[in-house]
Amino acid sequence: MKITDNKLFLENISVESLMQEYGSPLYIYEESVLRSQFRQLSSGFPQGLLEIHYSMKANSNPSLLNILREEGSSIDAVSEFEVRLALESGFEPQQIIFTGNNNTLAEIEYCVEQDVAVNLGSLVLLEKYAERFPHTKVSVRINPGIGAGHHAHCITGGPDSKFGIYHDQIEAALAISKKYGLTLNGVHSHIGTGIYSAGPMLEAMEMILNVAEKFPDLEFVDFGGGFGIPYRPEQQALDMKDLSRKMTKRFQQFSQNFGRDLVMKIEPGKLLIGPAGLLLTTVTNITETPKYRFVGVDSGFNHLVRPTMYGSYHKILNASRCTGEEKDVVIVGYICESGDIFSRSGEEIHRSLPSPKVGEHLAILDAGAYGISMSSQYNFRPRPAEVLVQGGQSRLIRRAESFEDLTQCYVDFN
Ligand SMILES: Cc1ncc(COP(=O)(O)O)c(C=O)c1O
């Protein structure tokens, strides 16, 4: 991404020309950013120690999955269809780990049939699995009693969280495994998403390793994802270099004491794809009240729900006029709800930027993760197209939805 003649470009392609070619609104991804995020992350760990399982819930477009596969990524999947998409996108079953929650046995059976490793997050599911597949290898998700994340909805560890077998119930898991002759070969945990300091990650790591050392057949420990990216201009990124050094040192020491070469896994989503994507929109309307100047665009929380759902900040640029006299504005979408605000940051809703005019394009940055993958068809609005910019060229990687796409599942229609 760069600014030339006061306009936003992706590599050497202007936002204006992308909008002309593909229409508005539009998700754009930069291949070079995705590759460099992956390479930067993996270079922080010694070769052979770490397996990176991209958390495909962040963005499951197969064209992006292909890029990550080429880089050497494996997959973290959470649903049967995610597993199927990953397999049909060319990942080997052995590269996929399934960690759902509140799963049916049917989903687990599908994974087992496909030879995909499953990671079970409750004692009830572990027992169901054991009855169905005694004397097999399986791993468990634990709740280490510690959680962290950018919003309460994103904290997945600690006593308020529904995820995993609570660490103090691990003896019960071991008893089930003994009763049915299971081999518990891995321990998994994911404490939350949007974590900006190493502290909770390392604290959770200690708790997870305390559990892991009780597993005589241990082959891997999976520490999940959650690595925060700087959405705000002043926000400090999680220091991944420091964290990876500390995780490596601790894990190697653990492995040595355990007496076996163990594999460390992590499951980043946002860290890899978040900075690689942006949502482009067009200004359609300006409305003023005694309090605010509302700038309306042709997209909404149906396309990017993070600001509405979590109050999450996304940087917004006027891609048609990147600098100029700034005004305080509220960037709002076309969904028929007052909460449809892109410029939200917690309770604050306004933003200062070169005052957008009708017809200009706004770029909502760092929208690659949990953007299109959390999108909906609310208000009977179609999802936008997705475009990949690679080597100075752009290409469509998902077309925009049509009326027919939105109506095809209705039984009593046409
Ligand atoms: C089990 C699991 N692993 C990994 C992730 C990825 O998190 P992030 O995108 O913050 O790295 C998630 C996200 O919720 C998750 O639930």
The ligand as a Tripos MOL2 file, in Angstrom:
@<TRIPOS>MOLECULE
LIG
   16    16     1     0     0
SMALL
NO_CHARGES

@<TRIPOS>ATOM
      1 C1         -8.9830  -22.3300   18.5330 C.3       1 LIG1
      2 C2         -8.5510  -21.0710   17.8670 C.ar      1 LIG1
      3 N1         -7.3090  -21.0190   17.3640 N.ar      1 LIG1
      4 C3         -6.8680  -19.9020   16.7320 C.ar      1 LIG1
      5 C4         -7.6590  -18.7770   16.5980 C.ar      1 LIG1
      6 C5         -7.1190  -17.5860   15.8610 C.3       1 LIG1
      7 O1         -7.0780  -16.4220   16.6090 O.3       1 LIG1
      8 P1         -6.3680  -15.1500   16.0050 P.3       1 LIG1
      9 O2         -6.9910  -14.8450   14.6980 O.co2     1 LIG1
     10 O3         -6.5820  -14.0740   17.0030 O.co2     1 LIG1
     11 O4         -4.9120  -15.4830   15.8650 O.co2     1 LIG1
     12 C6         -8.9570  -18.7910   17.1190 C.ar      1 LIG1
     13 C7         -9.8170  -17.6050   17.0050 C.2       1 LIG1
     14 O5        -10.7860  -17.3870   17.6320 O.2       1 LIG1
     15 C8         -9.4160  -19.9720   17.7700 C.ar      1 LIG1
     16 O6        -10.6480  -20.0390   18.2740 O.3       1 LIG1
@<TRIPOS>BOND
     1     1     2 1
     2     2     3 ar
     3     2    15 ar
     4     3     4 ar
     5     4     5 ar
     6     5     6 1
     7     5    12 ar
     8     6     7 1
     9     7     8 1
    10     8     9 2
    11     8    10 1
    12     8    11 1
    13    12    13 1
    14    12    15 ar
    15    13    14 2
    16    15    16 1
@<TRIPOS>SUBSTRUCTURE
     1 LIG1         1 GROUP 0 **** ****
